[in-house]
Amino acid sequence: MGKPNIVILGAGYGGLMTAVKLEKMLPAHKATVTLVNKYDYHYQTTWLHEIAAGTLHHDRARIPVKDVINMEKTRFIVDNVIAIKPDEKTIKLESGELSYDILVIALGVEPATYGIPGLDDYAFTIETVNNARLLKEHLEYNFAKYHHEDEKNKGRLNIVVGGGVSGVEYLGELTNRIPDLCDEYDIHKTMIRVINIEQSSTVLPDFDPQLAKYAMSSLESRGVEFITGARLKECKPDHVIYEKAGKHETIPTYTTVWTGGVRTNSIAVNSGFTHNQGEIDICDDMRVSGFEDVFAIDECTGVTEKESDKLYPLTANMAIQQSDIVVHNVKALIQGEEEFTAYKPKRSGTVVSLGHTDATGTILNNRKLFGWKAVMLKKLIDNYYLLRLGGFNQLMRKGKFNIFY
Ligand SMILES: Cc1cc2nc3c(=O)[nH]c(=O)nc-3n(C[C@H](O)[C@H](O)[C@H](O)COP(=O)(O)OP(=O)(O)OC[C@H]3O[C@@H](n4cnc5c(N)ncnc54)[C@H](O)[C@@H]3O)c2cc1C
């Protein structure tokens, strides 16, 4: 291969890390690297629930891409990817076309609403900085609006959250924000209902039961109502309908937050790669099955745990781990090597935040953590990521050092 043209789609955890590492590991004369992203900034998806609750300013979660990559080494294009055409080795962008020799797809996910009527139209999601901000503003609007109607509409003070880990994290942040919102808008705290509708018999059904129980009692003690074993059936602008034990119930609400599912980015799915239930099939070396020059990262992929035959949970940590393998194998491909490194997921633990002061999770060897220890670990993980991504500079600018609350 001459001087190949490497194109990376998406500047999330996986894509941006790939660009940063390629800058370090690949001399400029060996390849041209182009990074394409919808926005001129990278955002910390793992902090979006805080923006959505209004407990973190959105600028804290945004990192300008130019502050992290060397613009002389990596070409950065801010554009919307419309389609990938692997047979022609081109990418269709909103404002033109781009060709590649080696492609890295790291476009993340989009919400999956499983055909539940009304969710696409009326529910809020926590997926980008902009829709997290929209949810925050909407919540404030409804608190403000409550006082300005002749007939008081209590539905404005009901917040319904549907399922998932990010839903639990959002509930935690909400319980931190609600006392301040109540003070700001002269509303008594007892008027607010925060309701979680969960299909399983517990929240966090894929976690150790002790962790799930801890999360539920922590949130319950702060006023969250759980409706478990229930399915959201329909979402309307001013109410939701759910089904539990064969009965349909209605909750009046203007704020339904859907965190109950995601699916692989449809651009990646519709590009002609083989996929299984939406996740693109990839080989051990992170190349897309059948394409020796296309790699895919984290949320575009379906990596299966060999022992359980279950898909690995898609996390930021996985995306970062995979970027290491992708960079290594891109380099091997350019150098004409025949041996490629296989991706072996390392489970280093997971922490679920439950607001500023509480969290739960596991660390290496499945050791369980609760309370302030888990909060500290979560902040350590976040800060370590910033250090790896943009060095001491980024850590000081965006790091979380408020360790005592
Ligand atoms: C609220 C919330 C909390 C979470 N908490 C945690 C946590 O605590 N720990 C954890 O490990 N994981 C957590 N996750 C999951 C984690 O954020 C994802 O696993 C991770 O972001 C995946 O990284 P990625 O690089 O595949 O995709 P992303 O980080 O989503 O990046 C995708 C990138 O592609 C860009 N893009 C998308 N479509 C286009 C397009 N058409 N054109 C151009 N650019 C495009 C996006 O702008 C984005 O920059 C959380 C997720 C959410 C939503």
The ligand as an SDF file (V2000), in Angstrom:
LIG
                    3D

 53 58  0  0  0  0  0  0  0  0999 V2000
  -26.5990    9.1570   29.6060 C   0  0  0  0  0  0  0  0  0  0  0  0
  -25.5400    8.1070   29.3190 C   0  0  0  0  0  0  0  0  0  0  0  0
  -24.6990    7.6930   30.3480 C   0  0  0  0  0  0  0  0  0  0  0  0
  -23.7120    6.7340   30.0830 C   0  0  0  0  0  0  0  0  0  0  0  0
  -22.8880    6.3630   31.1100 N   0  0  0  0  0  0  0  0  0  0  0  0
  -21.8720    5.5170   30.8540 C   0  0  0  0  0  0  0  0  0  0  0  0
  -20.9140    5.2270   31.8890 C   0  0  0  0  0  0  0  0  0  0  0  0
  -21.0440    5.6950   33.0220 O   0  0  0  0  0  0  0  0  0  0  0  0
  -19.8810    4.4040   31.5680 N   0  0  0  0  0  0  0  0  0  0  0  0
  -19.7030    3.8910   30.3150 C   0  0  0  0  0  0  0  0  0  0  0  0
  -18.7120    3.2020   30.0810 O   0  0  0  0  0  0  0  0  0  0  0  0
  -20.5830    4.1300   29.3300 N   0  0  0  0  0  0  0  0  0  0  0  0
  -21.6680    4.9290   29.5520 C   0  0  0  0  0  0  0  0  0  0  0  0
  -22.5400    5.2200   28.5650 N   0  0  0  0  0  0  0  0  0  0  0  0
  -22.3420    4.5670   27.2430 C   0  0  0  0  0  0  0  0  0  0  0  0
  -21.2110    5.2610   26.4750 C   0  0  0  0  0  0  0  0  0  0  0  0
  -21.4740    6.6380   26.4190 O   0  0  0  0  0  0  0  0  0  0  0  0
  -21.0660    4.6790   25.0800 C   0  0  0  0  0  0  0  0  0  0  0  0
  -20.8160    3.2960   25.1940 O   0  0  0  0  0  0  0  0  0  0  0  0
  -19.9220    5.3530   24.3150 C   0  0  0  0  0  0  0  0  0  0  0  0
  -20.2400    6.7080   24.1000 O   0  0  0  0  0  0  0  0  0  0  0  0
  -19.6720    4.6470   22.9840 C   0  0  0  0  0  0  0  0  0  0  0  0
  -18.6280    5.2910   22.3080 O   0  0  0  0  0  0  0  0  0  0  0  0
  -18.6130    5.3940   20.7260 P   0  0  0  0  0  0  0  0  0  0  0  0
  -17.3180    5.9970   20.3270 O   0  0  0  0  0  0  0  0  0  0  0  0
  -19.0040    4.0960   20.0960 O   0  0  0  0  0  0  0  0  0  0  0  0
  -19.8370    6.3810   20.3620 O   0  0  0  0  0  0  0  0  0  0  0  0
  -20.1050    7.8740   20.8100 P   0  0  0  0  0  0  0  0  0  0  0  0
  -19.2810    8.2590   21.9660 O   0  0  0  0  0  0  0  0  0  0  0  0
  -21.5720    8.0260   20.8940 O   0  0  0  0  0  0  0  0  0  0  0  0
  -19.5900    8.7180   19.5410 O   0  0  0  0  0  0  0  0  0  0  0  0
  -20.2320    8.7350   18.3000 C   0  0  0  0  0  0  0  0  0  0  0  0
  -19.7750    9.9860   17.5640 C   0  0  0  0  0  0  0  0  0  0  0  0
  -20.2590    9.9210   16.2300 O   0  0  0  0  0  0  0  0  0  0  0  0
  -20.8060   11.1840   15.8600 C   0  0  0  0  0  0  0  0  0  0  0  0
  -21.8290   10.9370   14.8520 N   0  0  0  0  0  0  0  0  0  0  0  0
  -22.9520   10.1880   14.9740 C   0  0  0  0  0  0  0  0  0  0  0  0
  -23.6360   10.1730   13.8190 N   0  0  0  0  0  0  0  0  0  0  0  0
  -22.9280   10.9330   12.9520 C   0  0  0  0  0  0  0  0  0  0  0  0
  -23.1060   11.2980   11.5960 C   0  0  0  0  0  0  0  0  0  0  0  0
  -24.1580   10.9020   10.8980 N   0  0  0  0  0  0  0  0  0  0  0  0
  -22.1870   12.0930   11.0190 N   0  0  0  0  0  0  0  0  0  0  0  0
  -21.0950   12.5100   11.7010 C   0  0  0  0  0  0  0  0  0  0  0  0
  -20.8640   12.2010   12.9800 N   0  0  0  0  0  0  0  0  0  0  0  0
  -21.7640   11.4200   13.6020 C   0  0  0  0  0  0  0  0  0  0  0  0
  -21.3800   11.7330   17.1720 C   0  0  0  0  0  0  0  0  0  0  0  0
  -21.4920   13.1380   17.1160 O   0  0  0  0  0  0  0  0  0  0  0  0
  -20.3200   11.2850   18.1880 C   0  0  0  0  0  0  0  0  0  0  0  0
  -19.2900   12.2200   18.2930 O   0  0  0  0  0  0  0  0  0  0  0  0
  -23.5590    6.1640   28.7740 C   0  0  0  0  0  0  0  0  0  0  0  0
  -24.4030    6.5880   27.7560 C   0  0  0  0  0  0  0  0  0  0  0  0
  -25.3860    7.5440   28.0180 C   0  0  0  0  0  0  0  0  0  0  0  0
  -26.2750    7.9980   26.8860 C   0  0  0  0  0  0  0  0  0  0  0  0
  1  2  1  0
  2  3  1  0
  2 52  2  0
  3  4  2  0
  4  5  1  0
  4 50  1  0
  5  6  2  0
  6  7  1  0
  6 13  1  0
  7  8  2  0
  7  9  1  0
  9 10  1  0
 10 11  2  0
 10 12  1  0
 12 13  2  0
 13 14  1  0
 14 15  1  0
 14 50  1  0
 15 16  1  0
 16 17  1  0
 16 18  1  0
 18 19  1  0
 18 20  1  0
 20 21  1  0
 20 22  1  0
 22 23  1  0
 23 24  1  0
 24 25  2  0
 24 26  1  0
 24 27  1  0
 27 28  1  0
 28 29  2  0
 28 30  1  0
 28 31  1  0
 31 32  1  0
 32 33  1  0
 33 34  1  0
 33 48  1  0
 34 35  1  0
 35 36  1  0
 35 46  1  0
 36 37  1  0
 36 45  1  0
 37 38  2  0
 38 39  1  0
 39 40  1  0
 39 45  2  0
 40 41  1  0
 40 42  2  0
 42 43  1  0
 43 44  2  0
 44 45  1  0
 46 47  1  0
 46 48  1  0
 48 49  1  0
 50 51  2  0
 51 52  1  0
 52 53  1  0
M  END
$$$$
